Amino acid sequence: MTFLYLNSDQMGRGDPALGKKLLKSFLNELAKSSIQIDVIGCVNSGIHLTTKGSEVLEALQTLQDKGAKIATCGTCLDFHGKRAELMIGEIGAMDQTVGIMYAAEKVIRPN
C-alpha cells in the first residue's frame, strides 16, 4: 500500500505562496501519472486541500477516481472550523492514520 501523507497545504519551507504553488504542481503531476496511491491522509493545514476553496480538488478527484481513499483529520477540521466545508473524501481519525502508516509499504511526504 502507498500512503500519501499531506500534513501541510504547502511543499517545502520558505515562501508560503511558492510552497502552495509547488504542492499544487506536485498533486497535478501525480494525478496525471500512472503511480498508484492507495490512501491520502490530510492533517494539520493539509485539510485546506480537501475543503471548500481548494485549488487541488480536481487533482484529488482524479486520484480518488483511480482508487485512492481520501481521509481528512476530523480534529483538524474542527480546529479550523471547516468540518462542513469538506468537499472530497471522508473524515478520518488519528488511530486510522497510525494504522495506515504502520501498514504502508511506502509513505510519501511531499512537504
C-alpha positions in Angstrom: 0.0 0.0 0.0 1.2 3.5 -0.8 0.2 6.3 1.6 0.3 10.0 0.6 0.6 11.9 3.8 -0.2 15.6 3.4 0.4 17.5 6.6 0.6 20.9 5.0 -1.1 22.9 2.2 2.5 23.8 1.1 5.5 21.9 -0.2 8.8 22.8 1.4 9.7 25.6 3.7 10.1 29.2 2.8 7.7 31.4 0.9 4.1 30.3 1.5 2.9 31.3 -1.9 5.6 29.3 -3.6 5.0 26.3 -1.3 1.3 26.2 -2.3 2.2 26.5 -6.0 4.7 23.7 -5.7 2.3 21.3 -3.9 -0.4 22.1 -6.5 2.0 21.2 -9.3 3.1 18.0 -7.4 -0.5 16.9 -7.0 -1.4 17.7 -10.6 1.6 15.7 -11.9 0.8 12.8 -9.6 -2.8 12.8 -10.8 -1.6 12.6 -14.4 0.9 9.8 -13.7 0.5 6.1 -13.6 1.6 6.0 -9.9 -1.0 4.3 -7.8 -1.8 6.0 -4.5 -3.9 3.8 -2.2 -4.6 6.3 0.7 -4.3 10.0 1.0 -4.3 11.4 4.6 -4.7 15.2 5.2 -3.8 16.6 8.6 -3.0 20.0 10.1 -3.0 22.6 7.4 -3.3 19.8 4.8 -7.0 19.9 5.5 -7.2 23.0 3.3 -6.6 20.8 0.3 -9.8 18.9 0.7 -12.1 21.7 1.8 -14.1 24.4 0.0 -11.9 26.8 -1.9 -9.0 24.3 -2.5 -7.2 24.7 -5.8 -6.3 21.0 -5.9 -9.8 19.4 -5.7 -9.7 18.3 -9.4 -6.3 16.5 -8.9 -7.6 14.9 -5.7 -10.8 13.8 -7.5 -8.6 12.2 -10.3 -6.6 10.3 -7.7 -9.8 9.2 -5.9 -11.2 8.1 -9.3 -8.0 6.0 -9.7 -8.7 4.2 -6.5 -7.2 6.4 -3.7 -9.1 6.6 -0.5 -9.0 10.2 0.9 -9.3 10.9 4.7 -9.1 14.3 6.3 -8.4 14.6 10.1 -11.6 15.4 12.0 -9.8 17.0 14.9 -8.1 19.3 12.4 -11.3 20.2 10.6 -12.9 21.1 13.9 -9.9 23.2 15.0 -10.2 25.2 11.8 -14.0 25.3 11.8 -14.1 23.5 8.4 -15.9 20.3 9.0 -19.0 21.4 7.0 -16.7 22.5 4.2 -15.2 19.1 3.4 -15.5 18.6 -0.4 -13.9 15.3 -1.0 -13.2 12.0 0.8 -14.2 11.2 4.4 -13.5 12.3 7.9 -10.7 10.3 9.5 -9.2 9.9 12.9 -5.6 9.6 14.2 -6.0 5.9 15.0 -6.6 5.3 11.3 -3.5 7.4 10.4 -1.3 5.4 12.8 -2.6 2.1 11.4 -2.2 3.1 7.8 1.4 4.4 8.4 2.3 1.2 10.1 0.8 -1.0 7.3 2.1 1.1 4.4 4.9 -0.2 2.2 5.6 3.4 1.1 4.8 6.7 2.8 5.1 9.8 0.6 5.5 13.1 2.4 6.0 15.9 -0.2 6.1 18.6 2.5 
